[in-house]
Amino acid sequence: MKGLFDFSEVATYFFRKNDPNRRTNFNLRTMHKINKISMLMFLAGVIYFIIKHI
């Protein structure tokens, strides 16, 4: 049950430093930006839903 509530990987996703040994291209950078935006929108929706129904 503890593994279900481990959000450390999600929290560190926003504050990771770039690895200089890893190649990046436009598609990979764009994918990561879209993922970050979608996670923030999801969290905003969850917070809105909780506040609206309290």
Distance bins in CASP14 RR format, pairs under 12 A and 6 or more apart:
PFRMAT RR
TARGET T0000
AUTHOR 0000-0000-0000
RMODE 2
METHOD distances of the structure
MODEL  1
2 8 0 0 0 0 0 1 0 0 0 0 0
3 9 0 0 0 0 0 1 0 0 0 0 0
6 12 0 0 0 0 0 1 0 0 0 0 0
7 13 0 0 0 0 1 0 0 0 0 0 0
7 14 0 0 0 0 0 1 0 0 0 0 0
7 39 0 0 0 0 0 1 0 0 0 0 0
7 43 0 0 0 0 0 1 0 0 0 0 0
8 14 0 0 0 0 0 1 0 0 0 0 0
8 15 0 0 0 0 0 1 0 0 0 0 0
9 15 0 0 0 0 0 1 0 0 0 0 0
9 16 0 0 0 0 0 1 0 0 0 0 0
9 39 0 0 0 0 0 1 0 0 0 0 0
10 16 0 0 0 0 0 1 0 0 0 0 0
10 35 0 0 0 0 0 1 0 0 0 0 0
10 36 0 0 0 0 0 1 0 0 0 0 0
10 38 0 0 0 0 0 1 0 0 0 0 0
10 39 1 0 0 1 0 0 0 0 0 0 0
10 40 0 0 0 0 0 1 0 0 0 0 0
10 42 0 0 0 0 0 1 0 0 0 0 0
10 43 0 0 0 0 1 0 0 0 0 0 0
11 39 0 0 0 0 0 1 0 0 0 0 0
11 43 0 0 0 0 0 1 0 0 0 0 0
13 32 0 0 0 0 1 0 0 0 0 0 0
13 33 0 0 0 0 0 1 0 0 0 0 0
13 35 1 0 0 1 0 0 0 0 0 0 0
13 36 1 0 0 1 0 0 0 0 0 0 0
13 38 0 0 0 0 0 1 0 0 0 0 0
13 39 1 0 0 1 0 0 0 0 0 0 0
13 40 0 0 0 0 0 1 0 0 0 0 0
14 32 0 0 0 0 0 1 0 0 0 0 0
14 33 0 0 0 0 0 1 0 0 0 0 0
14 35 0 0 0 0 0 1 0 0 0 0 0
14 36 1 0 0 1 0 0 0 0 0 0 0
14 37 0 0 0 0 0 1 0 0 0 0 0
14 39 0 0 0 0 1 0 0 0 0 0 0
14 40 0 0 0 0 1 0 0 0 0 0 0
14 43 0 0 0 0 0 1 0 0 0 0 0
15 36 0 0 0 0 0 1 0 0 0 0 0
16 22 0 0 0 0 0 1 0 0 0 0 0
16 32 0 0 0 0 1 0 0 0 0 0 0
16 36 0 0 0 0 0 1 0 0 0 0 0
18 24 1 0 0 1 0 0 0 0 0 0 0
18 28 0 0 0 0 0 1 0 0 0 0 0
18 29 0 0 0 0 1 0 0 0 0 0 0
18 32 0 0 0 0 0 1 0 0 0 0 0
19 28 0 0 0 0 0 1 0 0 0 0 0
22 28 0 0 0 0 1 0 0 0 0 0 0
22 29 0 0 0 0 0 1 0 0 0 0 0
22 32 0 0 0 0 0 1 0 0 0 0 0
23 29 0 0 0 0 0 1 0 0 0 0 0
24 30 0 0 0 0 0 1 0 0 0 0 0
24 31 0 0 0 0 0 1 0 0 0 0 0
24 32 0 0 0 0 1 0 0 0 0 0 0
24 33 0 0 0 0 0 1 0 0 0 0 0
25 31 0 0 0 0 1 0 0 0 0 0 0
25 32 0 0 0 0 0 1 0 0 0 0 0
26 32 0 0 0 0 0 1 0 0 0 0 0
26 33 0 0 0 0 0 1 0 0 0 0 0
27 33 0 0 0 0 0 1 0 0 0 0 0
27 34 0 0 0 0 0 1 0 0 0 0 0
28 34 0 0 0 0 0 1 0 0 0 0 0
28 35 0 0 0 0 0 1 0 0 0 0 0
29 35 0 0 0 0 0 1 0 0 0 0 0
29 36 0 0 0 0 0 1 0 0 0 0 0
30 36 0 0 0 0 0 1 0 0 0 0 0
30 37 0 0 0 0 0 1 0 0 0 0 0
31 37 0 0 0 0 0 1 0 0 0 0 0
31 38 0 0 0 0 0 1 0 0 0 0 0
32 38 0 0 0 0 0 1 0 0 0 0 0
32 39 0 0 0 0 0 1 0 0 0 0 0
33 39 0 0 0 0 0 1 0 0 0 0 0
33 40 0 0 0 0 0 1 0 0 0 0 0
34 40 0 0 0 0 0 1 0 0 0 0 0
34 41 0 0 0 0 0 1 0 0 0 0 0
35 41 0 0 0 0 0 1 0 0 0 0 0
35 42 0 0 0 0 0 1 0 0 0 0 0
36 42 0 0 0 0 0 1 0 0 0 0 0
36 43 0 0 0 0 0 1 0 0 0 0 0
37 43 0 0 0 0 0 1 0 0 0 0 0
37 44 0 0 0 0 0 1 0 0 0 0 0
38 44 0 0 0 0 0 1 0 0 0 0 0
38 45 0 0 0 0 0 1 0 0 0 0 0
39 45 0 0 0 0 0 1 0 0 0 0 0
39 46 0 0 0 0 0 1 0 0 0 0 0
40 46 0 0 0 0 0 1 0 0 0 0 0
40 47 0 0 0 0 0 1 0 0 0 0 0
41 47 0 0 0 0 0 1 0 0 0 0 0
41 48 0 0 0 0 0 1 0 0 0 0 0
42 48 0 0 0 0 0 1 0 0 0 0 0
42 49 0 0 0 0 0 1 0 0 0 0 0
43 49 0 0 0 0 0 1 0 0 0 0 0
43 50 0 0 0 0 0 1 0 0 0 0 0
44 50 0 0 0 0 0 1 0 0 0 0 0
44 51 0 0 0 0 0 1 0 0 0 0 0
45 51 0 0 0 0 1 0 0 0 0 0 0
45 52 0 0 0 0 1 0 0 0 0 0 0
45 53 0 0 0 0 0 1 0 0 0 0 0
46 52 0 0 0 0 0 1 0 0 0 0 0
46 53 0 0 0 0 0 1 0 0 0 0 0
47 53 0 0 0 0 0 1 0 0 0 0 0
47 54 0 0 0 0 0 1 0 0 0 0 0
48 54 0 0 0 0 0 1 0 0 0 0 0
END
